[in-house]
Amino acid sequence: MAKIGLFDLEKHFAFYGAYHSNPVNVFIHMLFVWPILFTSLVILYFTPPLVDLSLPYSLIMNYGFFFTVIYAGFYVSLDVKAGSLAGFLCFLCWVFGSFLAHHLGFSLAWKVVLVAQLFCWTGQFIGHGVFEKRAPALLDNLAQAFLMAPFFVLLETLQMAFGYEPYPGFHEHVKAKVDAGIQEWKEKKQKKIS
């Protein structure tokens, strides 16, 4: 069943999908979105603890943990099955990102993160410029683009690999909205040219 407002998965997926309709661009995002999340959590390891708890394996309840909880909770609220998998993956990224950050130390970790982020972002901008021929979603809605990107590529992967749908008719409804969004963008672009 479709949800409304902030928890309207169709709306979020259609917004993101309208900027990612080219298969090569989608594939590029599948390769680079989760590493961006992972490396962000690596650098967030060095933020101060929000709660002073002694956790094993150098885990710290810091901003990395806070964002992990936000992302995981939001994904579960959008779709329990795929959202639980996405939430689990977010927590794995936090745990392994924390472990890596602890062992690298700040002086090396920020360099590794910088290189990885530059590489991944460059790949995505090439995907948009060369293949999609449309600016990234983050230029129109930064928060939604950052929050939805990992879940979008996971849902795309689950749909391609297993035919997964959060509910019957989901992909059909989203495709209609994506097509309408792309058509609206093309019309606006044409008006600017003329």
C-alpha positions in Angstrom: 0.0 0.0 0.0 1.3 3.5 -0.9 2.1 5.9 1.9 1.8 9.6 1.8 3.9 12.7 2.5 7.5 12.2 3.7 6.9 8.4 3.7 5.6 8.2 0.1 8.1 5.8 -1.5 6.6 6.2 -4.9 7.1 9.9 -4.8 10.7 9.7 -3.6 11.5 6.9 -6.1 9.9 8.7 -9.0 11.8 12.0 -8.2 15.1 10.1 -8.0 14.2 7.9 -11.0 13.5 10.9 -13.2 17.1 11.9 -12.9 18.4 8.3 -13.3 16.7 6.8 -16.3 19.7 5.9 -18.4 20.9 2.4 -17.6 24.6 3.3 -17.7 24.0 6.1 -15.3 22.0 3.9 -13.0 24.8 1.3 -13.1 27.4 4.0 -12.3 25.3 5.0 -9.3 25.0 1.4 -8.2 28.8 1.2 -8.1 29.5 4.5 -6.4 26.6 5.5 -4.0 27.2 3.0 -1.2 31.0 3.7 -1.2 30.1 7.4 -0.7 28.0 6.5 2.3 30.7 4.2 3.6 33.5 6.7 3.3 31.3 9.5 4.8 30.8 7.2 7.9 34.6 6.7 8.0 35.3 10.4 8.4 32.3 10.9 10.7 34.1 8.4 13.1 36.3 11.3 14.2 33.3 13.4 15.4 32.9 13.6 19.2 30.6 11.1 20.9 27.0 12.1 21.4 26.6 9.5 24.2 29.5 8.4 26.3 29.2 4.6 26.2 31.9 2.0 26.2 31.2 -0.1 23.1 33.4 -2.9 21.7 35.6 -2.7 18.7 36.2 1.0 18.9 32.6 1.9 18.1 31.5 5.3 19.1 28.0 6.7 19.3 28.9 9.8 17.3 27.4 11.6 14.3 28.2 8.6 12.1 26.0 6.5 14.4 23.3 9.2 14.5 23.1 9.4 10.7 23.1 5.6 10.4 20.1 5.5 12.7 18.3 8.2 10.7 19.0 6.6 7.4 18.1 3.1 8.6 14.9 4.2 10.4 13.8 6.2 7.3 14.3 3.3 5.0 12.4 0.9 7.2 9.5 3.4 7.4 9.4 3.5 3.6 9.4 -0.3 3.1 9.8 -2.8 5.9 11.5 -5.6 3.8 13.9 -3.7 1.6 14.2 -1.0 4.2 15.4 -3.5 6.8 18.0 -4.8 4.4 19.1 -1.2 3.7 19.2 -0.4 7.4 21.3 -3.5 8.1 23.7 -2.4 5.3 23.9 1.1 6.8 24.8 -0.4 10.2 27.4 -2.6 8.5 28.9 0.5 6.8 29.0 2.2 10.2 30.6 -0.7 12.0 33.2 -1.4 9.3 33.7 2.3 8.6 34.4 2.8 12.3 36.8 -0.1 12.4 38.7 1.1 9.3 38.8 4.7 10.6 40.2 3.6 14.0 42.9 1.6 12.4 43.9 4.2 9.8 43.9 7.1 12.2 42.7 10.6 11.2 45.8 11.6 9.3 45.5 8.8 6.8 41.7 8.3 6.9 40.8 11.8 5.6 43.1 11.3 2.6 41.6 7.9 1.8 38.1 9.4 2.2 39.0 12.4 0.0 40.3 10.2 -2.8 37.4 7.8 -2.7 34.8 10.6 -2.5 36.4 12.5 -5.5 36.5 9.3 -7.5 32.9 8.3 -6.7 31.5 11.8 -7.2 33.4 12.2 -10.5 32.0 8.9 -11.8 28.5 10.0 -10.9 28.9 13.4 -12.6 30.2 11.7 -15.7 27.2 9.4 -15.6 24.9 12.4 -15.5 26.8 14.6 -18.0 27.7 11.9 -20.6 24.9 9.3 -20.3 21.9 10.9 -18.6 22.5 14.4 -20.1 20.7 15.9 -17.1 22.0 17.5 -13.9 22.0 15.4 -10.8 19.0 15.3 -8.5 21.0 16.9 -5.7 20.9 20.3 -7.6 17.1 20.3 -7.2 16.7 18.7 -3.8 19.9 18.1 -1.9 18.5 16.5 1.2 16.2 14.1 -0.7 19.0 13.1 -3.2 21.5 12.3 -0.4 18.9 10.5 1.8 17.3 8.5 -1.0 20.4 7.6 -3.1 21.5 4.5 -1.2 17.9 3.1 -0.9 17.2 3.9 -4.6 20.2 1.9 -5.8 19.3 -1.0 -3.5 15.7 -1.1 -4.7 16.9 -0.9 -8.3 19.3 -3.8 -7.6 16.6 -5.9 -5.9 14.1 -5.2 -8.7 16.6 -6.1 -11.4 18.0 -9.2 -9.7 14.8 -10.6 -8.1 11.9 -8.6 -9.5 11.2 -7.2 -6.0 8.4 -4.7 -5.5 7.5 -3.1 -2.2 3.9 -3.8 -3.2 2.1 -5.0 -6.4 2.1 -2.3 -9.1 4.9 -0.2 -7.5 7.2 -0.2 -10.4 4.4 0.4 -12.9 3.2 3.4 -10.9 6.7 4.7 -10.5 7.5 4.3 -14.2 4.5 6.4 -15.1 5.6 9.1 -12.7 9.2 9.0 -13.9 8.0 9.3 -17.5 5.8 12.3 -16.6 8.7 13.9 -14.7 11.1 13.4 -17.6 8.5 14.8 -20.1 8.0 17.9 -17.9 11.7 18.4 -17.7 12.1 18.1 -21.5 9.3 20.6 -22.0 10.8 23.1 -19.6 14.2 22.7 -21.3 12.6 23.2 -24.7 10.9 26.5 -23.5 14.3 27.8 -22.3 15.8 27.1 -25.7 13.0 28.8 -27.6 
